[in-house]
């Protein structure tokens, strides 16, 4: 059912009624709003177009599907659980890892059990610092509808280390120093056995 247009005398009558009414929210209502017919268009402010130069730099673009910050930022922003002096030496590459696991070329299904076994064995051997090498990953996209992260193992290993059963034995995860692999490796500092 379509609405009919209001006649001039109906608009005048409505204006008189609106003047006698007490507004519920006086700050919100304006007197000219009460007299406007429903079909009267509201004029919107026109925003000016920004000046354009051919040689101007474009704004940086991030893909809309990546809602998490980069893995380097997340690991770096994690609170320090270990001794601050030892953590400083660790970040400078002055502490030598007691054991090393290289996950290069493995799939997620192969890497997860190896990582779990390696960390648990190192904990049982009372080692404190181990190195897990994931590699930086290859830049490839298989063209599927679901986007693939750059360096799948590099993103997944910190998650595995922060979930059970490894979360109970891992004290700190830090990106390795350049001499031990840099962005393609992690220092895993283990808790003391009780």
BELVENLIN-V761281 format. One record per residue. N is the residue number from 1. PHI is phi in degrees with one decimal (* if undefined). PSI is psi in whole degrees, 0 to 359 (999 if undefined). OMEGA is omega in radians with two decimals (none if undefined). Layout:
{{N | PHI | PSI | OMEGA} {N | PHI | PSI | OMEGA}}
//
This chain:
{{1 | * | 125 | -3.12} {2 | -89.3 | 149 | 3.12} {3 | -84.0 | 144 | 3.09} {4 | -87.6 | 158 | 3.12} {5 | -76.7 | 144 | 3.11} {6 | -78.7 | 140 | 3.09} {7 | -79.4 | 165 | -3.09} {8 | -61.8 | 319 | -3.13} {9 | -68.8 | 328 | 3.09} {10 | -68.3 | 321 | 3.10} {11 | -65.7 | 322 | 3.11} {12 | -65.9 | 317 | 3.12} {13 | -61.6 | 316 | 3.13} {14 | -63.5 | 323 | 3.10} {15 | -63.0 | 320 | 3.11} {16 | -66.3 | 319 | 3.12} {17 | -65.4 | 319 | -3.11} {18 | -65.7 | 328 | 3.13} {19 | -69.3 | 329 | -3.12} {20 | -85.8 | 346 | -3.10} {21 | -76.9 | 147 | 3.07} {22 | -97.5 | 120 | -3.09} {23 | -69.9 | 143 | 3.10} {24 | -70.5 | 322 | 3.14} {25 | -124.9 | 89 | -3.02} {26 | -63.1 | 333 | -3.12} {27 | -72.2 | 332 | -3.07} {28 | -84.6 | 324 | -3.03} {29 | -86.6 | 146 | 3.08} {30 | -121.5 | 145 | -3.09} {31 | -61.9 | 327 | -3.11} {32 | -73.1 | 340 | 3.12} {33 | -68.9 | 328 | -3.10} {34 | -70.5 | 331 | -3.10} {35 | -87.5 | 348 | -3.08} {36 | -74.7 | 135 | 3.09} {37 | -76.5 | 158 | -3.10} {38 | -60.7 | 333 | -3.08} {39 | -87.9 | 352 | -3.10} {40 | -70.4 | 122 | -3.12} {41 | -72.8 | 145 | 3.10} {42 | -92.8 | 127 | -3.13} {43 | -79.8 | 130 | 3.12} {44 | -99.3 | 148 | 3.12} {45 | -70.0 | 133 | 3.13} {46 | -85.5 | 127 | 3.13} {47 | -89.9 | 136 | -3.12} {48 | -69.3 | 150 | 3.12} {49 | -83.7 | 137 | -3.13} {50 | -68.0 | 150 | 3.09} {51 | -65.4 | 145 | -3.08} {52 | -123.5 | 133 | 3.04} {53 | -119.8 | 142 | -3.12} {54 | -64.2 | 322 | -3.08} {55 | -92.2 | 8 | -3.10} {56 | -69.7 | 149 | 3.12} {57 | -77.4 | 144 | 3.10} {58 | -82.4 | 154 | 3.08} {59 | -71.8 | 150 | -3.12} {60 | -68.6 | 146 | -3.08} {61 | -121.3 | 127 | 3.03} {62 | -110.9 | 143 | -3.13} {63 | -64.7 | 143 | -3.03} {64 | -73.4 | 339 | -3.05} {65 | -84.0 | 347 | -3.09} {66 | -94.5 | 94 | -3.06} {67 | -89.9 | 338 | 3.13} {68 | -84.8 | 148 | 3.03} {69 | -67.1 | 168 | 3.14} {70 | -59.6 | 152 | -3.09} {71 | -61.0 | 326 | 3.13} {72 | -63.2 | 319 | 3.13} {73 | -66.4 | 317 | -3.12} {74 | -64.8 | 317 | 3.14} {75 | -68.4 | 320 | -3.13} {76 | -67.7 | 328 | -3.10} {77 | -85.4 | 355 | 3.13} {78 | -64.3 | 140 | -3.13} {79 | -65.2 | 148 | -3.13} {80 | -79.2 | 119 | -3.12} {81 | -97.3 | 335 | -3.07} {82 | -90.9 | 180 | 3.10} {83 | -59.0 | 130 | -3.05} {84 | -64.5 | 325 | 3.13} {85 | -67.4 | 316 | 3.10} {86 | -66.5 | 325 | 3.13} {87 | -66.1 | 321 | 3.09} {88 | -62.7 | 317 | 3.09} {89 | -65.1 | 322 | -3.14} {90 | -62.9 | 315 | -3.13} {91 | -67.4 | 334 | 3.11} {92 | -85.1 | 355 | 3.14} {93 | 79.4 | 19 | -3.10} {94 | -85.8 | 340 | 3.07} {95 | -90.5 | 136 | -3.10} {96 | -96.8 | 127 | 3.10} {97 | -64.4 | 143 | -3.12} {98 | -85.1 | 340 | 3.12} {99 | -151.5 | 159 | -3.08} {100 | -138.8 | 138 | 3.05} {101 | -124.4 | 126 | 3.14} {102 | -107.1 | 118 | -3.11} {103 | -103.1 | 12 | -3.13} {104 | -54.7 | 135 | 3.03} {105 | 77.4 | 3 | -3.14} {106 | -92.4 | 154 | 3.03} {107 | -86.1 | 172 | 3.10} {108 | -60.8 | 321 | -3.13} {109 | -66.3 | 328 | 3.11} {110 | -81.8 | 322 | -3.01} {111 | -73.9 | 322 | -3.05} {112 | -62.1 | 310 | 3.12} {113 | -65.1 | 325 | 3.12} {114 | -65.2 | 317 | 3.12} {115 | -62.9 | 314 | -3.14} {116 | -60.5 | 312 | -3.13} {117 | -63.4 | 318 | -3.12} {118 | -62.9 | 312 | -3.09} {119 | -67.4 | 319 | 3.14} {120 | -66.4 | 322 | 3.11} {121 | -66.9 | 319 | 3.11} {122 | -64.7 | 322 | 3.11} {123 | -66.2 | 317 | 3.11} {124 | -64.8 | 329 | 3.12} {125 | -83.5 | 5 | 3.12} {126 | 60.9 | 35 | 3.04} {127 | -83.8 | 148 | -3.11} {128 | -104.8 | 324 | -3.07} {129 | -126.6 | 122 | 3.09} {130 | -125.7 | 158 | -3.13} {131 | -115.4 | 128 | 3.08} {132 | -115.0 | 115 | -3.12} {133 | -96.8 | 120 | 3.14} {134 | -105.7 | 337 | -2.98} {135 | 83.5 | 162 | -3.12} {136 | -85.9 | 345 | 3.14} {137 | 91.7 | 158 | 3.13} {138 | -100.3 | 144 | 3.09} {139 | -84.2 | 98 | 3.14} {140 | -146.7 | 152 | 3.10} {141 | -140.9 | 123 | -3.09} {142 | -80.4 | 3 | 3.06} {143 | 81.1 | 10 | 3.14} {144 | -76.3 | 173 | -3.11} {145 | -73.9 | 339 | -3.13} {146 | -99.5 | 126 | -3.13} {147 | -68.1 | 145 | -3.13} {148 | -109.0 | 134 | 3.13} {149 | -71.3 | 152 | 3.07} {150 | -78.8 | 115 | -3.12} {151 | 78.6 | 74 | -3.06} {152 | -62.8 | 314 | 3.14} {153 | -65.1 | 321 | 3.14} {154 | -59.6 | 326 | 3.12} {155 | -83.1 | 329 | -3.02} {156 | -84.6 | 327 | -3.07} {157 | -58.7 | 314 | 3.10} {158 | -60.0 | 325 | 3.10} {159 | -64.4 | 314 | 3.12} {160 | -61.6 | 322 | -3.12} {161 | -72.3 | 340 | -3.12} {162 | -99.3 | 2 | 3.12} {163 | -116.6 | 155 | 3.14} {164 | -60.5 | 149 | 0.07} {165 | -85.7 | 352 | -3.05} {166 | -75.6 | 335 | -3.10} {167 | -61.7 | 332 | -3.12} {168 | -74.4 | 339 | -3.10} {169 | -110.2 | 344 | -3.11} {170 | -92.4 | 128 | 3.12} {171 | -96.5 | 319 | -3.06} {172 | -149.1 | 142 | 3.03} {173 | -121.4 | 128 | -3.13} {174 | -138.9 | 144 | 3.05} {175 | -64.2 | 139 | -3.07} {176 | -70.9 | 156 | 3.04} {177 | -69.9 | 160 | -3.12} {178 | -56.0 | 324 | -3.13} {179 | -70.0 | 344 | 3.11} {180 | -112.8 | 11 | 3.07} {181 | 126.6 | 347 | 3.10} {182 | 57.8 | 229 | -3.08} {183 | -68.3 | 351 | 3.13} {184 | -100.6 | 14 | -3.13} {185 | -150.1 | 159 | 3.12} {186 | -129.1 | 139 | 2.91} {187 | -84.3 | 134 | 3.08} {188 | -119.9 | 111 | -3.12} {189 | -95.9 | 122 | -3.02} {190 | -96.7 | 157 | 3.11} {191 | -74.4 | 161 | 3.02} {192 | -76.1 | 147 | 3.07} {193 | -77.5 | 145 | 3.12} {194 | -107.1 | 999 | none}}
//
